[in-house]
Amino acid sequence: MAEIINLRQARKQKARAEKEARADENRIAFGRTKAEKNLTKAQQDLAQSRLDQHKRDDSEKP
């Protein structure tokens, strides 16, 4: 026989799980020290700079 499920409780439980997952993501994104944020920013800037250095300059076409 199938188990009886209260849909209201199931919806609330699912909403709680989604809210907790979102909170975990926010903890990772915003729960960092200033030094960690600066290090990440410097790494991103360096990667962008290296990418820009490899771009071709097509403005010198005849």
N, C-alpha and C positions, 0 to 999 in steps of 0.2 A: 504494500500500500504506500502511496506517496505521502511525503511529509507535508504537513500543513504549514504554510509560511504566512506571517502577517506582513502584508505588502508595505504598510506604513512604517513598520520597524525596519524592513529591508531597505527602503528608500533613505531613511535617516542614517542607517549604518553605512550605506554607500556614500552619502554626502559627507559623513564624518571622515571616511577614508580618503576621499578626494581632497578635503580641506587639509588633512594631515600631510598628504603628498605635496600640496601646494606650499605648505608651511616649511617642509623639508627643503624644497627648491629655494625658497626665500632665505632660509638660514644659510644655504651655501652661497647665494648671490650677495646677500647684504651683511652677513655675519662675519666679515673679514676685517682684519686690522688695516690701518692706513698703510702700513708698510707692504702688506700683501697686495693691496689695491694698486699702490705705486709700482710694484714689481710687475704685476700683470699688465698695467698700462705701458710700461717701458718695453716689455716683451712684444706687445702688439704693435707699438710704434716701430720697433726694430724690424719686425716681420714685414710691415707695410713699406718701410723704407727699402728693404731688400727687394721687395716685389716691384716697387717703382723703378729701381735701378735697372731692372731687366726689361723694362718696356722699350719698345722700338719707337724711334722718333721718325714718323712718316712725313714730317713737314718739309723735308729736303728733297721731295720728288721733283724731277725735271718738268 
